[in-house]
Amino acid sequence: MALECLEFTGSFREIGRQHGEALREGAEAMCETRIELSLSRARKTRPDVDLDHILAVAARHLAFHERYCPDSYEEFLGISEGAGIAPERLLIGNGYTDFVDVVTIGNADICECTHITAAGPATADALTLVGQTWDMSFSAARHVVCIRRKPTGAPATVGITTAGCLSLIGVNEAGIAIGNTNLQSTDARPGVIYLATINHALAATTFEDALERVIHSPRASGHFYYVGGPDGSMAGLETSATAHATLSPDASGLLSHANHYVDSRMRAYEGGGAPGVNSVDRQGRARQLLDAAGGTLDVCAMHAVLSDHHGANPICRHTQDPAGAGTLAAAVMTPQKREISLCIGNACTGEFHTLTP
């Protein structure tokens, strides 16, 4: 079955406006759901929190985007205009996993994505492969979309996001590939949301610049970002709002990461104080599967890792509960070839499609 990939072209503002107009209904639904989720989570520790408070906190994030990543902010404003959604509401729809860290003071739930990298000696053809599952509340499942962007004066991109949202996982025509898994940090504060950081990195033309754009972002909260470059370079960045550490594939060319801090310096920022068993299990299982196939890994073998159902905390998660978390998409990118192999839905049952910007 053919994959529908929406294409938006022009200035960043024009791309955003086209996006907002095309996906208005989904964008509205995403924002409303995530506003309600933010309120319910915040009220667990502060019962008096109301909508006005939530929106006022969201509004405090906007100036950081305007200063740090003005092109991505222009695109964000275009989405706001095209969809008819106020910027502070759209901010929550875009940056929910960061925003909820800010308003819950370290008591947010972790979204359970799993990242895998295979490079150099680990792969069948010595190309670098980076990918992940994207897990989120099942209520977002019908709003996952593939988008090809062709911004004036910046590299074209293709990847996955949700209606009304900036880039989530993608590769650009310069060979920059980027995605993320969520981390809950204790230093969350108003700042740049993770999707804007990713969108900003996807406008880079070199691996080094893409890394710098993540490192120097005045981030709102923590995420693990993985970045691949056109020469096969790869780095993982564990971030909190105010700190970061760099992870690299080991001597065998492998790296896996889920939703807890690995670097010893970053563990002090772990929300909840200790890694969750779910995250530890998935990260360990991903590494076990990568090790077993080391030296022969290709895109299809990476798909198989992302499809795994082993144990009580599987990599590929299934649910039909709107309030439950499940795997809503999966992707494997080959930055040297400027390719993304993506699936909307569970990796084990969905159809993967290979696209270039």
N, C-alpha and C positions, 0 to 999 in steps of 0.2 A: 504494500500500500504506500502511495506517495505521501511524503511528509509535507505539510503546509509550512512554508518558511516565509514569514512576512518580511518585506523589504522596504526600508525607509531610507530616503536619500535627501541630501541638502545640508544646510547649516545644522549645527547641533540643536538649535531652537526648532528648526523645521522638522528634523527627525523626531524630536520629542512630541511636537504637535501632531504629526502623522500617527505616531504611536498612540497617543491619548485618544485621538478620534477613532482609530481602528479598534481599540480595545477598551472603550469607555465603560461598558457594562462590567467587564471583568475587573477593571481597575477599581471601580466603585465598590464591588463586592470584596475585593482583597483589602481595601482600606477599612471598610466597616468591620470586617471580621477581626482584623488586627488591632483596631482601636478597642473593640470589646475585649479581646484577649489581654491587651495591655492593662485595661481597667481592672479586669478580674484578677490578674496576677498582682498588680500593685495593691489592691485592696486586701490581699492576704496579710500584708504587714502594716498597711495604713488604710483602715476602713473608711476614712473620710475623703479619700481621693475621689474627685469628680472629673467629668469630661473637660471642663474649663482648665483644670490643673494639667491634665494630660496634654492638651493642645498647647498650653503655654510652654511646657517643657519642650515639646516638639519644635515650636517656633524658635527656641534658643539655638537649635542646631543649624538653622538655615544660613546664618552669616558665615559660619566656618566653611561651608561649601562655596559660597560666593567668593571668598578670599582664596581658598586653596585650589579648587578645581573648577574655575569659572566656566569652562566648556561643558563639563558634566552638569553643572548647575543650570546652564542654559537649556540643556536637554531636559532636565528635571522640570524646569519651569514650562517648557513646551508641552510636556506630558500633562502638567497641571492645567494648562490652558485648553489643550485638546480634549481632555476628559472632563473638564469643568469641576475639578476637585481642588480645594484650597491647599496651598503648599504644605501647611503644617499637618493636614490630614494625609496628604500623599507621602510626607516624610515617614509617618508611622507605617504606612503600607509598604514602603520601600525598605525601611531599616528596622523592621520589627525586632529581629534578634539582638541588635545593638540597643534599640530604644528600650526594650523591656528590661535589659540589664540596668539602664539608667533609672527607671522608675521603680524597680523592685529592690534596689540596693543589694544585689547579689543573690536574690532568691528566684531567679528565672529558671525555667526548665531548659535543658539542653536539647537542641535538635541533633539528630543522630546521623550525620553524614560520615562517610568513610572515604579517605583519599588513598590512592596507590600511585607509586612511581616505579618505573623500570627503565634503566638507562644502561648504555654501554654494554658490558659483558652479560647483563641480565637478559638482553633481548636477542631475538633471532637475527636481526639485521643491523644491530648497533645503533638504532634510532632511539630517541628518548620518547617514552610514552608516559603521559600524566593523565590522571582521571579520578573519578569519584562517583559515588551515589549522592543524590540530593534528597535528603529526608526532611519532611515538613508535615505540619498538620494536614490531614487528608482533605480538609475543606479547600485547600489550594489546588487540588489535583486537576480540576477542570480549567484552571487558569494558567497552566504551564504552556509556554509558547517558544517556538524557535524564531529568532529574529536575525536578519542580515541587515547591518547598518553600513551606509556609505557616506560618512560625514565629509563635508568639504574641508580639504586641508589636513586630513588625518587618515590613518589607515582604515580600510574597510574591515568589518568584523562579522563573525557569525557565531551564534551560540544559543544558550538556553536562558530564559528568565521567566517571570510571571507577568501577567497583564498589569500595565501601569508602572513597571519597575525597570530600573537601569540594569546593566549587564550583571549576570550572576556567574556564568561559566562561559568562556569563549576563547577564540583564537583570532588574531588579526592577520592581515596580509603581509606584515613584516615578520611573522613567525613568533609573535608573543602569545603565549597561552597562559591563562590564569583561571583559577577557581578557588574554592575555600571550604573549610569546615568550621563550624561554630565553636567558639570557646567562651566560657563565662568568666569574665575578669572582675576583680573586686575594685578596680579603679575607674569604672564606667563614669562618663561625664558627657555633657553635650559636646558634640564634635561632628566629624565627618562619618557618615554611615558607610558600612562595608561595601554596598553596591556602588556607591559613588567612587570609593577608592579603587574598586575593580574597573569601573568604567574609565577612570582616569589612567590607570595602568595600560588599558587596551588602546589608548591613544599614543603610547610610546612606540618608538621604532627600533630601540635597542633593548637587549636584556638588562643591561645595567640601569638604564633609565626607568624601565618598568619596576625594578626592585626599589629604586630610590623613591618612586612615587608612592609605593606602599609604606616604606620605612618612614618617610617624612610626613605622611598624612597625619593631621591632628585627629586621630581616630576617636570615635565615641566609645568603643569597647573592644573586646578581644575577638580575634579570629585567627585561624591558621590559613595563610595564603600560600598556595604553591604557584610558582612561576617557571615556565619553560621558555627557552630562547631559540632563535633560528639556527644556532650552531650546536644545539643539543644541550646547552647549559640548563641546569635546573637548580632551584633553591626553594626551600620551604621557610616560611617566616611565621614563627609563633609570635603573636602580638597581644598585648593588652592595650588599653587606651594610651598608656604613657611609656611602654617599654616594648622591646622586641628581642628575639634571638633567631639566628639563622640555623636551619637544619639542612643537611645535604644527604644524598644517597650514600650508602656505605660502600666499601670496596667491592662488593658484589653488584653494585648498581641499583640497590633496592631501598625504598622508603615507604612506610605506611604511616598513616596518622588518622586519628579519629577526633575526639572532642575533649581531650585533656592535655595539659601542658606536659611536655617531655623534658625540655631543657631545665637544668637544676635551678637556674636563676629565675625562670619564669614561674616555677611552682608556687612561689609566694603569692602570685596573683590568682590562684585557682579559686573560683567561686565554689562555695561549699566546703573548701578546705582540703578535699582529697579527690582523686580521680574516681569517676563512677565506674562500677563493674561493667556496665553495658559498653562503655567506651573502651575500656581496657580489653574486654573480650573481642570486640570487633577489630581493633587495631592488631591484636595478636593473631587472630585468625587470618586477617589479610596478609600479614607478614608470612605466616605459615604457608599459605597458598602461593605467594610469590616465590618463596624459597624453593618450594617443590617443583616449580616450573622454570627456575632460574636458568638462563642461557638459551631458552626457547620461547620466551614470552613475545607475543605479538598482540595486535589489537584484539583479536578474537579471544586469546587467552586472558587478556585483561577483562574483557566482558565477562568471562566465566568467573573470575574472582569477584566481580561486582554482583554476580548472580547467586552467590553462595548463601545457603540456608542452614549451615551447621550450628548446632547448639541453641541455647536459650536466648542468645542475643545475636541474631543473624545479621550479616551485612545487608542482605536484600530483605526488606521488611514489608509485610503485607498488612493492610487494614482497610476496612470500609467504614470505619467509625469517623465521622467528620471531626471529632475532637481528638482522635488518635493520630500518632505519627507513623508515617509510612514512607517508603521510597517512591518518590514521584518522578524521578528522572535519573539518568546515568549518562556519563560521557567519558570518552577516552580521546585525548588529543595527541597529535604528533606534530610538534611545533616545526620541525625541520621541513615537513611536507605541507605546512599550513592547513592541516586537516583536523576536523573534529568528527568523531563517530558518536552519535547521540541517540538516545532512546527516551521518549516521553512515556513514563510509566515504569513498572518494575523491569529491571535488566533481564530477569529470568524469562519473562513472557513477552516483552516488547520487541519491536523490530528496530534494529540499529540502522541509522542512515549516515553516510559519510558525506560531509559538506566542506567546502572551502569558502573563504570570504569572497 
